[in-house]
Each structure stands twice: as structure tokens, then as C-alpha cells.
Amino acid sequence: MARHERLSTLLDMLGQREKIDVEDVAEELDVSAATIRRDLDHLAEQQLLTRTRGGAVANDLAYDLPLRYKTARHVPEKQRISAAAAALVERGMAVGLNGGTTTAGVARALAIRSDLSGRGDASGLTVVTNALNIAHELAVRPNVKIVVTGGVARPQSFELSGPLATRVLSELTIDLLFLGVDAFDPEAGAFAHHEGEASINRLMVERAERVVAVADGSKLGRRAFARICQVGEVDVLVTDVDADPAAVKAFEAAGIEVRAV
């Protein structure tokens, strides 16, 4: 297991158990206790957990992993989802992208589509985003017009939120929104861990003609702290082929088109 995967796994364990023991975790992950101690010290330095004698306990940030750790999780599934979602975009569209590893993948997939190039001085695609990392990645693409919402950035997700972001979004119309979520339940709807992000994402949903949720199977059938929108406000769900069949059927029964890739 690579180090970045091990760090993500340790944070996941803390999120589930609230505390972990060095010796127990070393045995579970088949690495030395010294390796686990170094990993825990590294995460403690970034204030993602609190070290204790012989282990560590969770703090609030352990439940909302920073984007750099989330990136290492479910990589093949997210790549397939991103490519399939990007294929839904047509030239001339105004596309919305909120923050997240999967939506960042959609942005990268859009950036390499030569058929979206504009004509003359016109851009072939307009992207509206509240995610700084997505804006940074697409800003150098001459065929993409970038509109950034403004607002206050969260270091965990690079998303902008607050009144400034609300003011910009209220003046825009989005043809197609790719909605990254922390959890998506077929009865309760789409969720984010942070209430500020959920509020901005909700407004993006309201401003969009069509909403495509992009989520790997690990996020389906779950709920998080703050709801983004109701199930009926999502038109399409792009997920992976290993998603729970029962969850997929429940989304289809709710009227959502499900594309498993």
C-alpha cells in the first residue's frame, strides 16, 4: 500500500472508530508499528487527528478529508465516471462544476476534448465553478471561458462559499451542472459535509437546467450533515458498475436516469 493510500485509510479508520491503536493498525495494514507512528505524527502535524499514548483519536477534520487525501480513493471508478459525465457536454454549453475529486476529473476530461473548441474569438465552452482547483486547471485552456463565483475558500475542498458566491450565481443560468456529493440517498437526496458548501451547491442546482450527480458507489445510500437538494432535483446519476444494485434500483424508481460505468 502506497503512503498516500495508507494515510487516507488511517483517517477513514478514525472516522469509523474515533480512536485507533498503533499496534492493532500495524497488524491490520501489515506494516511496522514504526511506520504507523510516523504516519500518525504526519497527520497530527496537519491537525487531522490528535496523537495519544500508543495511538490517536479523531478530531472534527477527520470526518471531512482534505481533497489531497480524497484524491487517492476509488481512482479507477472516478476516472470512468468523469469520462462518461464529460461525454454529456456539447459545444457552446454553460457547464457548472462544484468542488470535489470527481468533478475535478470531469474538468480534466473536458479540457482534452478537441471537439469543444470554439470558433474565432468565441469559446467553445463556458464553465461556472466555485472550486479554485478546477478554475486553476481550466484557466489555461483557450477553448474554455471560466467564471468563478467568488467567496471564501475552504482549505479542505478548495470550494468558495458565502454571500459573494451567492450573488454571482443568482445572476447566471447553467445548462448542465455536474454535482459532486459527499453522500447520495435515494430517499433523502444529495448531501455535503459542510453546510456552507451545501448552500452554494443548492443554488447551483437551482440555476441549472439539468443536473448530473457524479458519485462512486461508496457514496450511494448514505447521508451526510447538510442536504444539497432533493432526489427529484437530480436528472442523471453517473456512478460505477460496482455500485450496490439495490441502491441503483432505488434511484431509478425515484425517476433518476442511472448510468453505471
Residue pairs with C-beta under 8 A, 6 or more apart in sequence:
1 9
1 29
1 31
2 72
3 39
4 69
4 72
5 72
6 29
6 31
6 35
6 39
7 39
7 42
7 43
7 69
8 65
8 69
8 70
8 72
8 73
9 29
10 20
10 25
10 36
10 39
10 40
10 43
10 49
10 56
11 43
11 48
11 49
11 62
11 65
11 69
13 20
13 25
14 20
14 49
14 56
14 57
14 58
14 62
15 58
15 62
15 63
17 58
18 57
18 58
19 52
19 55
19 56
19 57
19 58
20 55
20 56
21 54
21 55
22 33
22 36
22 37
22 40
22 54
22 55
23 33
23 54
25 36
25 55
26 32
26 33
26 35
26 36
29 36
40 49
40 51
40 55
40 56
41 51
43 49
43 56
44 50
44 51
44 56
46 66
47 59
47 61
48 59
48 61
48 62
48 66
49 56
49 57
49 58
49 59
49 62
50 56
50 57
50 58
50 59
61 156
63 193
64 156
64 157
64 182
64 193
64 194
65 156
66 155
66 156
66 157
67 99
67 100
67 101
67 133
67 156
67 157
67 158
70 100
70 101
71 101
73 101
73 218
74 216
74 218
74 240
77 216
77 217
77 240
77 242
78 101
78 102
78 105
78 216
79 105
80 240
80 261
81 102
81 105
81 214
81 215
81 216
81 238
81 239
81 240
81 261
82 102
82 105
82 106
82 108
82 109
82 214
83 105
83 109
83 261
84 238
84 259
84 261
85 106
85 109
85 178
85 212
85 214
85 238
86 106
86 109
86 110
86 113
88 176
88 212
88 236
89 95
89 110
89 113
89 116
89 125
89 176
91 115
91 116
91 117
91 118
91 124
91 125
92 124
92 125
93 125
93 126
93 175
93 176
94 126
94 127
94 128
94 172
94 173
94 174
94 175
94 176
95 110
95 125
95 126
95 127
95 128
95 174
95 175
95 176
95 177
95 178
96 127
96 128
96 129
96 174
96 176
96 177
96 178
96 204
96 207
96 208
97 103
97 106
97 107
97 127
97 128
97 129
97 131
97 134
97 177
97 178
97 180
98 129
98 130
98 131
98 159
98 177
98 178
98 179
98 180
98 197
98 200
98 201
98 204
99 129
99 130
99 131
99 133
99 134
99 157
99 158
99 159
99 180
99 197
100 131
100 157
100 180
100 181
100 214
101 180
102 180
102 214
102 215
102 216
103 131
103 134
103 178
103 179
103 180
103 214
104 131
104 133
104 134
104 137
106 178
106 214
107 127
107 129
107 134
107 137
107 138
108 137
110 116
110 125
110 127
110 138
110 144
111 137
111 138
111 141
111 144
116 124
116 125
116 143
116 144
117 124
117 143
118 124
118 125
118 143
123 142
123 143
123 144
123 145
124 143
124 144
125 143
125 144
125 145
126 144
126 145
126 147
127 134
127 138
127 144
127 145
127 146
127 147
128 147
128 149
128 169
128 172
128 174
128 204
129 135
129 138
129 146
129 147
129 148
129 149
130 148
130 149
130 151
130 159
130 160
130 161
130 165
130 169
130 200
130 204
131 157
131 158
131 159
131 160
132 148
132 153
132 158
132 159
132 160
133 158
135 146
135 148
138 144
138 146
139 146
147 168
147 172
148 160
149 160
149 164
149 165
149 168
149 169
149 200
150 160
150 164
150 165
150 167
150 168
151 160
151 161
151 162
151 163
151 164
151 165
151 166
151 200
152 160
152 161
152 162
152 164
153 159
153 160
154 161
154 194
154 196
154 197
156 194
157 194
157 197
159 197
159 200
160 200
161 194
161 196
161 197
161 199
161 200
162 196
162 200
165 200
166 199
166 200
166 203
169 200
169 203
169 204
169 207
170 203
170 207
172 207
173 207
173 209
174 204
174 207
174 208
174 209
175 208
175 209
175 210
176 208
176 209
176 210
176 212
177 204
177 205
177 207
177 208
177 210
177 211
177 212
178 212
178 214
179 190
179 201
179 204
179 205
179 211
179 212
179 213
179 214
179 228
179 229
179 234
180 214
180 215
181 190
181 191
181 192
181 213
181 215
181 219
181 228
182 191
182 192
182 193
182 219
182 224
183 190
183 191
183 219
183 222
183 223
183 224
184 190
184 191
184 213
184 215
184 219
184 220
184 221
184 222
184 237
185 191
185 220
185 221
185 222
185 223
185 231
186 220
186 221
186 231
186 247
186 250
186 251
186 253
186 254
187 231
187 250
187 254
188 223
188 227
188 231
189 227
189 228
189 229
189 230
189 231
189 233
189 234
190 201
190 213
190 227
190 228
190 229
190 231
190 234
191 198
191 222
191 223
191 224
191 225
191 226
191 227
191 228
192 198
192 201
192 224
192 225
192 226
192 228
193 224
193 225
193 226
194 225
194 226
195 225
195 226
197 226
198 225
198 226
198 227
198 228
199 226
201 228
201 229
202 227
202 228
202 229
205 211
205 228
205 229
205 233
205 234
210 235
210 236
211 229
211 233
211 234
211 235
211 236
212 234
212 235
212 236
212 237
212 238
213 234
213 236
213 237
213 238
213 256
214 238
214 239
215 237
215 238
215 239
216 239
216 240
216 243
217 239
217 240
217 242
217 243
217 244
217 247
220 239
220 243
220 244
220 247
220 248
220 251
221 244
221 246
221 247
221 250
231 251
231 254
231 255
231 256
232 254
232 255
234 256
235 256
235 257
236 256
236 257
236 258
236 259
237 251
237 256
237 257
237 258
237 259
238 259
238 261
239 248
239 258
239 259
239 260
239 261
240 260
240 261
241 260
241 261
243 260
248 258
248 260
251 258
252 258
